[in-house]
């Protein structure tokens, strides 16, 4: 990612021989580059999302009859989502959350899975990405409140009997875990998280230390302070494991052994510590959010099995 490369170069120049002053400056730079996107970056994220899909997946998406849903966030941002109704509807909806520096089109491969299982799908653009407003990244924490509102809108549009699954990848996985710890209607039946981080603060430290080889323990306190002051939340707020435990919804945890972005230890931590009904699928050949590519048939089977046997949702193949 260009943003990440720029972050590494600037931080390396400032804090190569780390001093107290350097740690403050490094923290400020880390905050600024990690938390904000501009309009050009948003456009690149939209293009990247389609480019990572196969031609067949994009063709499938383009031919679907789509509706645009609009929703205003708690802090006044206009957010956008694509809704696709399943012609073999079963009264169930999957709300899908994309990853960092992408847009809703990244979730097309996952939408195809849920559509094949009889679900309608709703694919929001996260705040600061795609066609949604905003330039401050929520990393799943601010987004959790947006997903509360998407759930409420789904009940308004589709009826109060609709059954809902929240599914996300990477930052989107953090989003659905964090959202599950907030008050949600009983319509929300399960969570599926793929390549998510248990703690936003720990994940930020990992990236600074392992990707850029910089002293994260010195940089992160200042970045955390600035985030709380300027972005409305701190990295340390993003306790996704705690949120998922609080919500107690059945959760499927998916990860790749070779994930160099969010270490696979996050999946084991979540599985070992969450007290609710849960499933774990570790793909021994996959990197970050690659499990759907390395073994696509197995991926769909795992999702279907979890929904039917652990979440109690009898998914029907169309």
Secondary structure, 3 states (H helix, E strand, C coil): CHHHHHHHHHHHHHHCCCCHHHHHHHHHHHHHHHHECCHHHHHHHHHHHHHCCCHHHHHHHHHCCEEEEEEECCCCCEEEEEEECCCCCCCEEEEEECCCCCCHHHHHHHHHHHHHCCCEEEEECCCCCCCCCCCECCCCCCHHHHHHHHHHHHHHHHCCCCEEEEEEECHHHHHHHHHHCCCCCCCEEEEEEECCCCEHHHHHHHHHHHHCCCCHHHHHHHHHHHHHHHCCCCHHHCEHHHHHHHHCCEEEEEEECCCCCCCCHHHHHHHHHCCCCEEEEEECCCCCCCHHHHCHHHHHHHHHHHHHHHCCCCCCCC
